Amino acid sequence: MAFLSLAERSRLIAPSATLAMGAAAKKLKSQGIAVMDFALGEPDFDTPANIQEAALKAMRSGQTHYTPPAGIPELREALADHYTKRGLPTKAAQVVVSNGAKQSIHNALMAVTGPGDEVIIPAPYWVSYADLVRLTGATPVIVDCPESQGFKMTPDQFRAAVTPRSKLLMINSPSNPTGAVYSKAEMEALADAVLETNVGVLSDEIYEALTYGDVTAHIFATLRPGLAERTITISGVSKSYAMTGWRIGWAIAPESVSKFMGDIQSQETSNPCSISQWAALEAVVGPQDDVATMKKAFVARRARVLERIAKLPDVTCVPPDGAFYAYMNVSKHFGRTLGGKPIKDSTDFCMTALEAAHVALVMGSAFGSEGYARMSFATDMATIDRGFDALEKFLA
């Protein structure tokens, strides 16, 4: 008899597919195999120097102790000011700083959902959404938003998904994995549908600074009167400032919700890393030149990726309007034999591409939509070209 048998909730979740593919790629690398790794959504840039200096200054000035659970007052005030200037009147008390946007999402779900509740999730969706919902005891309701509608949820789809148990809608624009960005009109139409119901919204806006061309990301809570009272806005420094390892994200929520989220955090992790918080403060209030430089690189990489995808046999891709992912439709290769193996789904495609071509992608099934493979172009041009050279040979 096992004295430490796992709790029932252990059956509710699986390891993150993106991290699992990243680990598989690293295992091959450890064997001396050159792997073109497009699995992780992690910018390859170093954290800007001014942010690094702010961290060093914080260490040297003794900022190495516990902080308030919801974050240092200076960072919460700066974020409140940041959102207020962007049209979302925010008090510092509404801001909860966490160990990355992923913990912010977890805290938000723990605060407002539980057994018997339903959470509406448009698919494709980021891999962790459904599992984080299940951990609260709530039920994820997955709504398929196909490529033909730009991978975006329509108001009618939302209305059809609502039941008396619906508690929350989770949206992500710009989107991981598709790069889709809702236009202002599309978001307003969805907002109007939400306001017809008693459903709240968790709006994951972590890629808000990364849009292309004339496309603009919008803060969902600002679109209609009354939305802010029922919306939790999530963001962080990981993607825009190349600070994935610093682990700082935040939530903007109604005060009663933010207070409880802070209480949850006080029991879970005490507080986010003190040094990282001071670094994040510099990211938010300091010069933004490096953000513009990184975005310029992503623009060029996106163009190269789309150019190379166009040359792959039987692979298509809706051009991403934001984030740094290409969500490739590889379904025409199902039923073929590639790398000596039969390909029946996106998992077969991606695992065989890794084994035979040494190209790491993430299967669409991990994002709730079979038939696709996600490629992160948050890497250098040379790696992108080597990866596509290998994919061309693999698919030939």
C-alpha positions as a Markdown table, in Angstrom:
| # | Residue | x | y | z |
|---|---|---|---|---|
| 1 | Met | 0.0 | 0.0 | 0.0 |
| 2 | Ala | 1.3 | 3.4 | -0.9 |
| 3 | Phe | 1.2 | 5.7 | 2.1 |
| 4 | Leu | 1.6 | 8.8 | -0.1 |
| 5 | Ser | -0.9 | 8.1 | -2.8 |
| 6 | Leu | -1.6 | 11.0 | -5.1 |
| 7 | Ala | -4.7 | 13.1 | -4.6 |
| 8 | Glu | -7.5 | 12.8 | -7.1 |
| 9 | Arg | -6.6 | 16.2 | -8.7 |
| 10 | Ser | -3.4 | 14.6 | -9.9 |
| 11 | Arg | -5.5 | 13.1 | -12.7 |
| 12 | Leu | -6.8 | 16.5 | -13.8 |
| 13 | Ile | -3.6 | 17.9 | -15.3 |
| 14 | Ala | -0.7 | 16.9 | -17.6 |
| 15 | Pro | 2.7 | 18.5 | -18.0 |
| 16 | Ser | 2.9 | 21.6 | -20.1 |
| 17 | Ala | 3.3 | 20.4 | -23.7 |
| 18 | Thr | 5.5 | 23.4 | -24.6 |
| 19 | Leu | 7.9 | 22.7 | -21.7 |
| 20 | Ala | 7.8 | 19.0 | -22.5 |
| 21 | Met | 8.8 | 19.6 | -26.1 |
| 22 | Gly | 11.5 | 22.0 | -24.9 |
| 23 | Ala | 12.8 | 19.3 | -22.6 |
| 24 | Ala | 12.8 | 16.7 | -25.4 |
| 25 | Ala | 14.8 | 19.1 | -27.6 |
| 26 | Lys | 17.3 | 19.7 | -24.8 |
| 27 | Lys | 17.7 | 15.9 | -24.3 |
| 28 | Leu | 18.8 | 15.6 | -27.9 |
| 29 | Lys | 21.1 | 18.6 | -27.6 |
| 30 | Ser | 22.7 | 16.9 | -24.6 |
| 31 | Gln | 23.5 | 14.0 | -26.9 |
| 32 | Gly | 25.5 | 16.3 | -29.2 |
| 33 | Ile | 22.6 | 16.6 | -31.7 |
| 34 | Ala | 22.1 | 20.1 | -33.2 |
| 35 | Val | 18.4 | 20.9 | -32.7 |
| 36 | Met | 16.5 | 23.8 | -34.1 |
| 37 | Asp | 14.3 | 24.6 | -31.2 |
| 38 | Phe | 11.1 | 26.5 | -32.0 |
| 39 | Ala | 9.1 | 25.1 | -29.1 |
| 40 | Leu | 9.3 | 27.6 | -26.3 |
| 41 | Gly | 7.7 | 31.1 | -26.3 |
| 42 | Glu | 10.8 | 32.7 | -25.0 |
| 43 | Pro | 12.6 | 35.7 | -26.6 |
| 44 | Asp | 16.3 | 35.0 | -27.2 |
| 45 | Phe | 17.3 | 38.5 | -26.3 |
| 46 | Asp | 19.1 | 39.4 | -23.1 |
| 47 | Thr | 17.1 | 41.5 | -20.6 |
| 48 | Pro | 17.8 | 45.2 | -21.3 |
| 49 | Ala | 20.8 | 46.6 | -19.5 |
| 50 | Asn | 18.9 | 49.3 | -17.6 |
| 51 | Ile | 16.6 | 46.6 | -16.1 |
| 52 | Gln | 19.6 | 44.5 | -15.1 |
| 53 | Glu | 21.2 | 47.5 | -13.5 |
| 54 | Ala | 18.0 | 48.2 | -11.5 |
| 55 | Ala | 18.2 | 44.6 | -10.1 |
| 56 | Leu | 21.9 | 45.1 | -9.1 |
| 57 | Lys | 21.0 | 48.4 | -7.4 |
| 58 | Ala | 18.2 | 46.7 | -5.5 |
| 59 | Met | 20.5 | 43.9 | -4.3 |
| 60 | Arg | 23.2 | 46.4 | -3.2 |
| 61 | Ser | 20.7 | 48.6 | -1.4 |
| 62 | Gly | 19.4 | 45.7 | 0.7 |
| 63 | Gln | 16.1 | 45.0 | -1.1 |
| 64 | Thr | 16.5 | 41.3 | -0.5 |
| 65 | His | 13.8 | 40.7 | 2.1 |
| 66 | Tyr | 10.1 | 39.8 | 2.2 |
| 67 | Thr | 7.8 | 42.3 | 0.4 |
| 68 | Pro | 4.1 | 42.7 | 0.8 |
| 69 | Pro | 2.4 | 39.6 | -0.7 |
| 70 | Ala | 0.8 | 41.5 | -3.5 |
| 71 | Gly | 4.0 | 43.3 | -4.5 |
| 72 | Ile | 6.0 | 46.4 | -3.5 |
| 73 | Pro | 4.0 | 49.6 | -3.4 |
| 74 | Glu | 6.2 | 51.3 | -5.9 |
| 75 | Leu | 5.5 | 48.7 | -8.6 |
| 76 | Arg | 1.8 | 48.5 | -7.8 |
| 77 | Glu | 1.5 | 52.3 | -8.0 |
| 78 | Ala | 3.4 | 52.4 | -11.3 |
| 79 | Leu | 1.2 | 49.8 | -12.8 |
| 80 | Ala | -1.9 | 51.5 | -11.6 |
| 81 | Asp | -0.7 | 54.7 | -13.2 |
| 82 | His | 0.2 | 52.8 | -16.4 |
| 83 | Tyr | -3.3 | 51.4 | -16.9 |
| 84 | Thr | -5.0 | 54.6 | -15.8 |
| 85 | Lys | -3.1 | 56.5 | -18.6 |
| 86 | Arg | -4.2 | 53.8 | -21.1 |
| 87 | Gly | -7.9 | 54.3 | -20.2 |
| 88 | Leu | -8.5 | 51.9 | -17.4 |
| 89 | Pro | -8.8 | 53.9 | -14.1 |
| 90 | Thr | -6.8 | 51.7 | -11.6 |
| 91 | Lys | -5.9 | 52.0 | -8.0 |
| 92 | Ala | -2.8 | 50.4 | -6.6 |
| 93 | Ala | -5.1 | 48.2 | -4.4 |
| 94 | Gln | -6.4 | 46.6 | -7.6 |
| 95 | Val | -3.0 | 45.4 | -8.6 |
| 96 | Val | -1.5 | 42.0 | -7.6 |
| 97 | Val | 2.0 | 41.3 | -8.7 |
| 98 | Ser | 2.8 | 37.6 | -8.9 |
| 99 | Asn | 5.5 | 35.1 | -9.9 |
| 100 | Gly | 4.7 | 35.4 | -13.6 |
| 101 | Ala | 1.5 | 35.8 | -15.5 |
| 102 | Lys | 0.8 | 32.1 | -15.1 |
| 103 | Gln | 0.5 | 32.4 | -11.3 |
| 104 | Ser | -1.6 | 35.5 | -11.9 |
| 105 | Ile | -4.0 | 33.4 | -14.0 |
| 106 | His | -4.0 | 30.7 | -11.4 |
| 107 | Asn | -4.7 | 33.1 | -8.5 |
| 108 | Ala | -7.6 | 34.7 | -10.5 |
| 109 | Leu | -9.2 | 31.4 | -11.2 |
| 110 | Met | -8.8 | 30.3 | -7.6 |
| 111 | Ala | -10.4 | 33.5 | -6.5 |
| 112 | Val | -13.6 | 33.4 | -8.7 |
| 113 | Thr | -14.2 | 29.9 | -9.8 |
| 114 | Gly | -14.8 | 26.5 | -8.1 |
| 115 | Pro | -16.7 | 23.2 | -8.3 |
| 116 | Gly | -19.9 | 23.5 | -10.3 |
| 117 | Asp | -18.7 | 26.5 | -12.3 |
| 118 | Glu | -18.0 | 26.6 | -16.0 |
| 119 | Val | -15.2 | 28.6 | -17.7 |
| 120 | Ile | -15.6 | 29.3 | -21.4 |
| 121 | Ile | -12.3 | 29.0 | -23.4 |
| 122 | Pro | -12.0 | 29.7 | -27.1 |
| 123 | Ala | -9.8 | 27.2 | -28.9 |
| 124 | Pro | -7.0 | 27.2 | -29.9 |
| 125 | Tyr | -5.9 | 28.2 | -26.4 |
| 126 | Trp | -2.7 | 28.4 | -24.4 |
| 127 | Val | -1.8 | 25.0 | -23.1 |
| 128 | Ser | -2.3 | 25.8 | -19.4 |
| 129 | Tyr | -5.7 | 27.4 | -19.4 |
| 130 | Ala | -7.9 | 24.2 | -19.2 |
| 131 | Asp | -5.7 | 22.5 | -16.6 |
| 132 | Leu | -5.6 | 25.5 | -14.4 |
| 133 | Val | -9.4 | 25.7 | -14.6 |
| 134 | Arg | -9.7 | 22.0 | -13.7 |
| 135 | Leu | -7.5 | 22.5 | -10.6 |
| 136 | Thr | -10.1 | 24.8 | -9.1 |
| 137 | Gly | -12.8 | 22.2 | -9.5 |
| 138 | Ala | -14.5 | 24.2 | -12.3 |
| 139 | Thr | -15.1 | 22.8 | -15.8 |
| 140 | Pro | -13.5 | 24.2 | -18.9 |
| 141 | Val | -15.9 | 24.6 | -21.8 |
| 142 | Ile | -13.9 | 24.5 | -25.0 |
| 143 | Val | -15.3 | 26.4 | -28.0 |
| 144 | Asp | -13.7 | 25.6 | -31.3 |
| 145 | Cys | -12.8 | 28.8 | -33.2 |
| 146 | Pro | -11.6 | 27.5 | -36.6 |
| 147 | Glu | -9.1 | 29.0 | -39.0 |
| 148 | Ser | -11.9 | 30.1 | -41.3 |
| 149 | Gln | -12.9 | 32.7 | -38.7 |
| 150 | Gly | -9.3 | 33.7 | -37.9 |
| 151 | Phe | -9.2 | 31.6 | -34.8 |
| 152 | Lys | -11.4 | 34.1 | -33.0 |
| 153 | Met | -14.6 | 33.6 | -31.0 |
| 154 | Thr | -17.7 | 35.2 | -32.3 |
| 155 | Pro | -20.4 | 36.7 | -30.1 |
| 156 | Asp | -22.9 | 34.1 | -31.2 |
| 157 | Gln | -20.4 | 31.3 | -30.2 |
| 158 | Phe | -20.1 | 32.9 | -26.8 |
| 159 | Arg | -23.9 | 33.2 | -26.4 |
| 160 | Ala | -24.3 | 29.5 | -27.4 |
| 161 | Ala | -21.7 | 28.4 | -24.8 |
| 162 | Val | -23.3 | 30.3 | -21.9 |
| 163 | Thr | -25.3 | 28.2 | -19.3 |
| 164 | Pro | -26.5 | 29.0 | -15.8 |
| 165 | Arg | -23.2 | 27.6 | -14.6 |
| 166 | Ser | -21.0 | 29.9 | -16.7 |
| 167 | Lys | -18.8 | 32.0 | -14.5 |
| 168 | Leu | -15.9 | 33.2 | -16.7 |
| 169 | Leu | -14.8 | 33.7 | -20.2 |
| 170 | Met | -11.0 | 33.5 | -20.9 |
| 171 | Ile | -9.7 | 35.4 | -23.8 |
| 172 | Asn | -6.2 | 36.0 | -25.1 |
| 173 | Ser | -5.4 | 38.7 | -27.6 |
| 174 | Pro | -2.8 | 38.7 | -29.1 |
| 175 | Ser | -3.1 | 35.0 | -29.0 |
| 176 | Asn | -0.7 | 32.2 | -28.1 |
| 177 | Pro | -0.6 | 29.9 | -30.2 |
| 178 | Thr | -2.1 | 31.6 | -33.3 |
| 179 | Gly | -1.0 | 35.2 | -33.1 |
| 180 | Ala | -4.6 | 36.3 | -33.8 |
| 181 | Val | -5.5 | 39.7 | -32.6 |
| 182 | Tyr | -9.1 | 40.8 | -32.1 |
| 183 | Ser | -9.9 | 44.1 | -33.8 |
| 184 | Lys | -11.6 | 46.8 | -31.7 |
| 185 | Ala | -14.9 | 46.1 | -33.4 |
| 186 | Glu | -14.6 | 42.4 | -32.8 |
| 187 | Met | -13.8 | 42.9 | -29.2 |
| 188 | Glu | -16.6 | 45.4 | -28.7 |
| 189 | Ala | -19.1 | 43.0 | -30.2 |
| 190 | Leu | -17.9 | 40.3 | -27.8 |
| 191 | Ala | -18.0 | 42.7 | -24.9 |
| 192 | Asp | -21.6 | 43.5 | -25.8 |
| 193 | Ala | -22.4 | 39.8 | -25.7 |
| 194 | Val | -20.7 | 39.5 | -22.3 |
| 195 | Leu | -22.7 | 42.4 | -20.9 |
| 196 | Glu | -25.9 | 40.5 | -21.8 |
| 197 | Thr | -24.9 | 37.9 | -19.3 |
| 198 | Asn | -23.6 | 37.5 | -15.7 |
| 199 | Val | -20.3 | 36.1 | -17.0 |
| 200 | Gly | -17.0 | 37.6 | -15.9 |
| 201 | Val | -13.9 | 37.9 | -18.1 |
| 202 | Leu | -10.2 | 36.9 | -17.6 |
| 203 | Ser | -8.3 | 38.8 | -20.4 |
| 204 | Asp | -4.8 | 37.5 | -20.9 |
| 205 | Glu | -2.9 | 40.4 | -22.5 |
| 206 | Ile | 0.7 | 39.3 | -22.0 |
| 207 | Tyr | 1.6 | 39.9 | -25.7 |
| 208 | Glu | 0.0 | 43.4 | -25.8 |
| 209 | Ala | 3.2 | 45.1 | -27.0 |
| 210 | Leu | 3.9 | 42.7 | -29.8 |
| 211 | Thr | 1.6 | 43.5 | -32.8 |
| 212 | Tyr | 2.5 | 44.0 | -36.4 |
| 213 | Gly | 1.6 | 46.5 | -39.1 |
| 214 | Asp | -1.4 | 48.6 | -38.3 |
| 215 | Val | -2.8 | 46.1 | -35.8 |
| 216 | Thr | -3.3 | 47.3 | -32.3 |
| 217 | Ala | -4.0 | 45.4 | -29.1 |
| 218 | His | -6.9 | 46.7 | -26.9 |
| 219 | Ile | -7.4 | 46.4 | -23.1 |
| 220 | Phe | -10.7 | 44.5 | -23.0 |
| 221 | Ala | -11.9 | 46.1 | -19.7 |
| 222 | Thr | -11.8 | 49.6 | -21.3 |
| 223 | Leu | -14.2 | 48.8 | -24.2 |
| 224 | Arg | -17.6 | 49.4 | -22.6 |
| 225 | Pro | -18.9 | 50.9 | -19.3 |
| 226 | Gly | -19.3 | 48.2 | -16.7 |
| 227 | Leu | -16.7 | 45.8 | -18.1 |
| 228 | Ala | -14.0 | 46.8 | -15.6 |
| 229 | Glu | -16.2 | 45.6 | -12.7 |
| 230 | Arg | -16.3 | 42.1 | -14.2 |
| 231 | Thr | -12.9 | 41.8 | -15.8 |
| 232 | Ile | -9.5 | 40.6 | -14.6 |
| 233 | Thr | -6.7 | 41.8 | -16.8 |
| 234 | Ile | -3.5 | 39.7 | -16.9 |
| 235 | Ser | -0.1 | 40.8 | -18.2 |
| 236 | Gly | 3.6 | 40.8 | -17.2 |
| 237 | Val | 7.2 | 41.6 | -18.3 |
| 238 | Ser | 8.3 | 38.2 | -19.7 |
| 239 | Lys | 7.6 | 38.6 | -23.4 |
| 240 | Ser | 7.9 | 42.4 | -24.0 |
| 241 | Tyr | 11.1 | 42.8 | -22.0 |
| 242 | Ala | 12.8 | 39.4 | -22.4 |
| 243 | Met | 12.4 | 38.7 | -18.7 |
| 244 | Thr | 10.9 | 35.2 | -18.8 |
| 245 | Gly | 13.2 | 33.9 | -16.0 |
| 246 | Trp | 12.6 | 36.9 | -13.7 |
| 247 | Arg | 9.0 | 35.6 | -13.1 |
| 248 | Ile | 6.9 | 38.8 | -12.7 |
| 249 | Gly | 3.3 | 39.1 | -13.9 |
| 250 | Trp | 0.3 | 40.9 | -12.6 |
| 251 | Ala | -3.4 | 41.1 | -12.5 |
| 252 | Ile | -5.7 | 44.1 | -12.4 |
| 253 | Ala | -9.0 | 43.2 | -10.8 |
| 254 | Pro | -11.9 | 44.7 | -8.8 |
| 255 | Glu | -10.7 | 45.4 | -5.3 |
| 256 | Ser | -12.6 | 42.6 | -3.6 |
| 257 | Val | -11.0 | 40.1 | -6.0 |
| 258 | Ser | -7.5 | 41.6 | -5.9 |
| 259 | Lys | -7.6 | 41.5 | -2.1 |
| 260 | Phe | -8.4 | 37.8 | -2.1 |
| 261 | Met | -5.8 | 37.1 | -4.8 |
| 262 | Gly | -3.2 | 38.7 | -2.6 |
| 263 | Asp | -4.4 | 36.6 | 0.4 |
| 264 | Ile | -4.1 | 33.5 | -1.7 |
| 265 | Gln | -0.6 | 34.5 | -2.7 |
| 266 | Ser | 0.4 | 35.2 | 0.9 |
| 267 | Gln | -0.4 | 31.5 | 1.7 |
| 268 | Glu | 1.1 | 30.1 | -1.5 |
| 269 | Thr | 4.4 | 31.9 | -2.2 |
| 270 | Ser | 4.5 | 34.8 | 0.3 |
| 271 | Asn | 5.6 | 37.3 | -2.4 |
| 272 | Pro | 7.2 | 37.5 | -5.8 |
| 273 | Cys | 11.0 | 37.8 | -5.8 |
| 274 | Ser | 12.0 | 41.2 | -4.4 |
| 275 | Ile | 14.8 | 41.8 | -6.8 |
| 276 | Ser | 12.6 | 40.9 | -9.8 |
| 277 | Gln | 10.0 | 43.4 | -8.7 |
| 278 | Trp | 12.5 | 46.3 | -8.7 |
| 279 | Ala | 13.7 | 45.2 | -12.1 |
| 280 | Ala | 10.1 | 45.1 | -13.3 |
| 281 | Leu | 9.5 | 48.6 | -12.0 |
| 282 | Glu | 12.4 | 49.8 | -14.2 |
| 283 | Ala | 10.9 | 47.9 | -17.1 |
| 284 | Val | 7.6 | 49.6 | -16.7 |
| 285 | Val | 8.7 | 53.2 | -16.0 |
| 286 | Gly | 12.2 | 53.2 | -17.7 |
| 287 | Pro | 13.2 | 53.8 | -21.3 |
| 288 | Gln | 11.3 | 51.7 | -23.9 |
| 289 | Asp | 14.0 | 51.8 | -26.6 |
| 290 | Asp | 15.0 | 48.1 | -26.2 |
| 291 | Val | 11.3 | 47.1 | -26.6 |
| 292 | Ala | 11.2 | 48.8 | -29.9 |
| 293 | Thr | 14.5 | 47.2 | -31.0 |
| 294 | Met | 13.2 | 43.8 | -30.1 |
| 295 | Lys | 9.9 | 44.3 | -31.9 |
| 296 | Lys | 11.8 | 45.4 | -35.0 |
| 297 | Ala | 13.6 | 42.1 | -35.0 |
| 298 | Phe | 10.4 | 40.2 | -34.5 |
| 299 | Val | 8.9 | 42.0 | -37.5 |
| 300 | Ala | 11.8 | 40.8 | -39.7 |
| 301 | Arg | 11.7 | 37.3 | -38.3 |
| 302 | Arg | 7.9 | 37.1 | -38.9 |
| 303 | Ala | 8.4 | 38.1 | -42.5 |
| 304 | Arg | 11.1 | 35.5 | -43.0 |
| 305 | Val | 9.0 | 32.8 | -41.4 |
| 306 | Leu | 6.0 | 33.5 | -43.6 |
| 307 | Glu | 8.3 | 33.6 | -46.7 |
| 308 | Arg | 9.7 | 30.2 | -45.8 |
| 309 | Ile | 6.3 | 28.6 | -44.9 |
| 310 | Ala | 5.0 | 29.6 | -48.3 |
| 311 | Lys | 7.7 | 27.3 | -49.8 |
| 312 | Leu | 6.8 | 24.2 | -47.7 |
| 313 | Pro | 4.8 | 21.6 | -49.5 |
| 314 | Asp | 1.2 | 21.3 | -48.3 |
| 315 | Val | 1.7 | 23.7 | -45.3 |
| 316 | Thr | -0.3 | 26.9 | -44.8 |
| 317 | Cys | -0.4 | 29.6 | -42.2 |
| 318 | Val | -2.7 | 32.5 | -41.3 |
| 319 | Pro | -0.2 | 35.4 | -40.9 |
| 320 | Pro | 0.0 | 36.2 | -37.2 |
| 321 | Asp | -1.0 | 39.8 | -36.3 |
| 322 | Gly | 0.7 | 39.6 | -32.9 |
| 323 | Ala | 2.9 | 37.6 | -30.5 |
| 324 | Phe | 5.8 | 35.6 | -32.1 |
| 325 | Tyr | 4.2 | 32.3 | -33.2 |
| 326 | Ala | 3.4 | 30.8 | -36.6 |
| 327 | Tyr | 0.5 | 28.4 | -36.3 |
| 328 | Met | 1.0 | 26.1 | -39.3 |
| 329 | Asn | -1.7 | 24.0 | -40.8 |
| 330 | Val | 0.0 | 20.6 | -41.4 |
| 331 | Ser | -3.1 | 18.5 | -41.7 |
| 332 | Lys | -2.5 | 17.6 | -45.4 |
| 333 | His | 0.5 | 15.5 | -44.2 |
| 334 | Phe | -1.7 | 13.3 | -42.1 |
| 335 | Gly | -1.9 | 9.8 | -43.6 |
| 336 | Arg | 1.6 | 10.2 | -45.1 |
| 337 | Thr | 4.8 | 8.5 | -44.0 |
| 338 | Leu | 7.5 | 10.9 | -42.9 |
| 339 | Gly | 10.9 | 10.0 | -41.5 |
| 340 | Gly | 9.9 | 6.4 | -41.9 |
| 341 | Lys | 6.9 | 6.8 | -39.6 |
| 342 | Pro | 3.2 | 7.0 | -40.4 |
| 343 | Ile | 1.7 | 10.4 | -39.5 |
| 344 | Lys | -1.8 | 10.4 | -38.2 |
| 345 | Asp | -2.0 | 13.6 | -36.1 |
| 346 | Ser | -0.1 | 16.6 | -35.0 |
| 347 | Thr | 1.6 | 14.7 | -32.2 |
| 348 | Asp | 3.1 | 12.3 | -34.7 |
| 349 | Phe | 4.0 | 15.1 | -37.0 |
| 350 | Cys | 5.9 | 17.1 | -34.3 |
| 351 | Met | 7.6 | 14.1 | -32.6 |
| 352 | Thr | 8.8 | 12.8 | -36.0 |
| 353 | Ala | 10.0 | 16.2 | -37.0 |
| 354 | Leu | 12.0 | 16.3 | -33.8 |
| 355 | Glu | 13.4 | 12.8 | -34.2 |
| 356 | Ala | 14.1 | 12.9 | -38.0 |
| 357 | Ala | 14.7 | 16.5 | -38.8 |
| 358 | His | 15.8 | 17.7 | -35.4 |
| 359 | Val | 13.2 | 20.5 | -35.5 |
| 360 | Ala | 11.2 | 21.2 | -32.3 |
| 361 | Leu | 7.6 | 22.3 | -32.8 |
| 362 | Val | 4.5 | 22.0 | -30.6 |
| 363 | Met | 1.6 | 19.9 | -31.6 |
| 364 | Gly | -1.7 | 21.7 | -32.2 |
| 365 | Ser | -3.6 | 19.1 | -30.0 |
| 366 | Ala | -1.9 | 20.7 | -27.0 |
| 367 | Phe | -3.7 | 23.9 | -27.8 |
| 368 | Gly | -7.1 | 22.3 | -28.3 |
| 369 | Ser | -7.0 | 22.2 | -32.1 |
| 370 | Glu | -5.8 | 19.2 | -34.1 |
| 371 | Gly | -4.1 | 19.7 | -37.4 |
| 372 | Tyr | -1.6 | 22.3 | -36.6 |
| 373 | Ala | 2.0 | 22.8 | -35.4 |
| 374 | Arg | 3.1 | 25.9 | -33.5 |
| 375 | Met | 6.5 | 27.4 | -34.4 |
| 376 | Ser | 8.0 | 30.1 | -32.1 |
| 377 | Phe | 10.0 | 32.7 | -34.1 |
| 378 | Ala | 11.5 | 34.1 | -30.9 |
| 379 | Thr | 14.9 | 33.0 | -32.2 |
| 380 | Asp | 17.6 | 34.3 | -34.5 |
| 381 | Met | 17.4 | 34.3 | -38.3 |
| 382 | Ala | 20.2 | 31.7 | -38.8 |
| 383 | Thr | 18.3 | 29.2 | -36.7 |
| 384 | Ile | 15.0 | 30.0 | -38.5 |
| 385 | Asp | 16.7 | 29.3 | -41.9 |
| 386 | Arg | 18.4 | 26.1 | -40.7 |
| 387 | Gly | 15.0 | 24.9 | -39.3 |
| 388 | Phe | 13.2 | 25.5 | -42.5 |
| 389 | Asp | 15.9 | 23.9 | -44.6 |
| 390 | Ala | 15.5 | 20.8 | -42.4 |
| 391 | Leu | 11.7 | 20.9 | -42.6 |
| 392 | Glu | 11.8 | 21.2 | -46.4 |
| 393 | Lys | 13.9 | 18.0 | -46.6 |
| 394 | Phe | 11.7 | 16.3 | -44.0 |
| 395 | Leu | 8.5 | 17.0 | -46.0 |
| 396 | Ala | 10.0 | 16.2 | -49.3 |
